[in-house]
Amino acid sequence: MTSSLPGVTDQSREAAGRDEEAGLRWEIAAAVATITLDRPAALNAQTPRTWSALRRIGRSLPDDVRVVVVRGEGRAFSAGMDRRMFTPEGVPGTRSAAALARLPGDEADALMSRYQEAFGWLRRDDLVTVAAVQGHAIGAGFQLALACDFRVLADDAQLCMAETTLGLVPDLGGTKPLVTLVGPSRALEICLTGRRIGAAEALRIGLATLVVAPGELEGAVEDLVAAVLAPPQGAVTETKALLAAAAARSQAEQEAAERAAQLRRLRELTGAREA
């Protein structure tokens, strides 16, 4: 495919770009794409422009990108949704919350679905995604981290699902991975109380893959990326797909899926064809 990301072509896999209005920048180096939330003065608060840019990046990644790292510039990963969305003026160039509420149901649903797509592509089977989290990851920030396969936390990280305490619900795809990771009872407690979850607790209850000192965050992410790039891509994709679907399958269904995946791998590795 030919990427629509600025500066990226099929012949060039070393590229970088920036979207000032969205508060994002990105870099592609060989098989690794790094997306940085880049509004440090606003603690990387997100707007619909952020989500539009993330959706475009997800649709336009070169085929040979295998790992995506999501990080935040400055002292926070993301403080969540920009509160200007709840003012009458809203965020320039986007719909305010009140304007969204006035839309016909099908139009509002389609718009919110596009917002969800901004995070949803991070779950693709052909990608391994890593959130590098320091400081606050609140609301939309927490949900963005939950969209990733791995969450590497600095020990100053604070996770919080604040939406329900504000009269809203988490709506960027974060409820399912939260329940999958910590179970329905703990997920409900986290959402209803809106309390801050420190890095140590996040590791203990399964929200964090790894916790390191702030100065070690970048190196820990680099080590994890190197480790997940080591196996062949086909094996990684098949394994991620198997694990992602396991909870919804019976044991017999999962074993059948394992057999089918293994046969595909054997045929690719050996070059053999079905007789």
N, C-alpha and C positions, 0 to 999 in steps of 0.2 A: 504494500500500500504506500501511497505518498502522503506523508503527514501534512496536516494543515497548520501545525505549530510553526510560528515564525522561525526561519533559519534551519528547519529540519527537512531534509530530503532523503530519498532512498539511499543516496550515496554518502550522506553525512549523518553520523550518529553522535557527533559532538556539537551540542547546541545549547543555547540558553535563551530565555525570554522573560519578559516582565509585563504585567498588566497593572498599571498604577491604580486605575479605578477599582479593580477587583481586590487590590492588596495582595497580589500573588506574584511570585517569580518561580521559574522552573529551570532545571538543568537536565540535560540528557548526556550521559557519558557511557558509551557502549551499551551494556545491558541494564543500566541503572538510571532511573529517572528520579530526581529529587524535586519535590514541590515544597515551597516555603511560603507559609503565611507571613506576609511582610507588611504588617501595620503595627509595629512594636509600640508606638505611642498610644494606640488604642487597645493594647494587649491582644492584637490580632483578632479583634471582633469581626464577625462575618456578616456579609450582606448578600442579597440576591445576586449582586454582581460577582461575589466570590463563588457562589454556587454555579453560576453560568460559566465562569472560567474553568472551574474544576470539571464540569461536564464536558466542555470542549477538549480539555486535556485528555480526559478518559477516552473520548471518541477518536482522538488524533494520535495517540501514542504509536510510534513505529512498532512494527511486528516483533522486532528482536529485543524489545525491552522486556526484561524478565522480573525485575524488582522495582518497586516504587517506594520511596521513602517520603513520608510527610512530616514536616517539622514546622516550628514556629520561630520567627526571629525575635530576639530579645528575651525578656524574663518570663514570658508565658507562652504556652502552646496556643491557646485560644480562649479568651474570656467569654466566648459564645456569640450569640446573635447581637448585632449592633442595636442598641436600645432606640436609636433614631427611627427604627421601623415602627415603633409604637407612638411616634409623634404625628400630629396632623400632616406635617411636611414630608415625613418619611425620609428615605435615602434618595438623593437626586437620581433620576433616571430609573427608579424602580417603584413598585407598588408598596404603599404602606400597609400595615396590618389591617387597618380599617378599609382600605380600598380592596384588599383581597377578600375580606369578609363580605363585601357588597357584590362580588362577582356571582353570576349564576353558578349553581353547584357543579356542573360539568366543567366549566372553565376554571373554577377554583381547583377542582380535583386535578385537572391536567397540569396546571401551573405547579401545584405542590408535588406532583409526580416528577416534574423536571427538577425541582429542588432535590428530591430524594435521589435522583439519578446522579447528582453531583458526588454523592458518597457511595452509591451502590456499585459503581464500576470497580471500586477497590476490592470487591469480593470475587472478581473474575477468577476462574480456575487457572488461567494461563499466567497470572501474576501472583507474586508474593509481595505483600505490602506490609510496611513497617511504620508505625507512628513513633517518633522520637519526642517524648513529652517532658517538658520542664515547666515548673510553675503551674498556673491554673489551666485546667481543661474543663470548662464549665458548659453545660447545655450542649449547644451545637459543637463546641470544642470536644466535649466528652464523646458525643456521637461520632464525630470524625475519627477519633482514636479507636472507637469500637468498630468502625468499618474496616479497620486494618487487621491483618492476620496476627501481627505481633505488636505489642506495646512495650517499648523500652522506656522506663521512667527514670528520671533523675529523682534523687531522694527528697527533693523539695516539691515534688508534684502533688497537686491537690485536684482530685476528680470530683465532679458534682453534676448531678442531673437536676437542674433547677426549674425545669419547665412547669411541673405540676404545682410547685409552690407559688408560681406566678399566674396560676389559673389556666395554664396551657397543658399540652401533653408533648412528650418527645415525639417528633414526627419526621425525623431525617433518617429513619431506618435503624435507630439505636436500640429499640426495645427487644428485638429478637436476639441479637448477639448478647445483650446484657443478661437476658434470661438463660441463654445457653451457657454463659460463663459462670454465673453465680446461682442459678436456680430462681424459680418464680417468687418465693417468699423474700429472699434477700433483695432481688430486683425491685420488688414492690416497696420494701423499706427504704431503699436508696432513692427511689423516685418520690415517694410521698413525703419523706423528711427533707429532701434536698440538702442533706448534710455533706460535708467535705470528707472525702476518703483520701487519707494520706498514702504515700507510696508503700509503706510497710504493710498496711492493711490490704492495699490493692494486690500486692504480691501474694499475701496469705489467702485471699478469697478467689484468686484466679483472674483478676482483671489485668495484672501486669505479667509480662513474660520474664522481665528482668528489671532489677532496680540497681542503679549505680550512683556514684557521686556525680554532681552536676558537671564537673570537669571531665568526667569519663564518658559522658553520654555519646558524644560523637564517635569515639573509638569503639564503644560497645556496639553501636549501630553498624559501623563498618565491619566489625568482626562477624556479626550476625548475617549481614548481607553476603559476605564472602562464603559463609557456611552454606547458605541456601542456594548460592549459585554453583556450588560444587557438583551436585547430582545433575544428570542429564535433564533437560527441560521437560521432555515428554514424561519422564517418571515423576517429576514434581507436579506437573499438571494433573496427571491421572491420580496421584495420591491425594492432592488437595480436593479433587472432585469426589473421590471416595469418602473422605472424612467429612466433607460438607454435607453430603447426603445421608450419612449413616444414621442419624437420629430419626429420620423419617421412614426408614426401611426396617423390615423384619430381619432377623438373623439370616434367614434363607435368601431373602432379596439381596442383602449386603454381600453374602458369599457369592451369589450369581454375578453381582457387579464386579467383585474382585476377580472372578474368573475371566470375565470379558475384558477387563482392563489389562490383566496379565497377558492374555493372548495377544492383545494389540501391541503390548510392549515387546513380547517375544518376536512377533513378526517384524517389528521395526528394527530390533537389534540384530536379528539374523538375516533379514531380507527374504525370509521364507514367505510363500503365499499359500493360501488355503488350497488343498488338493482338490 
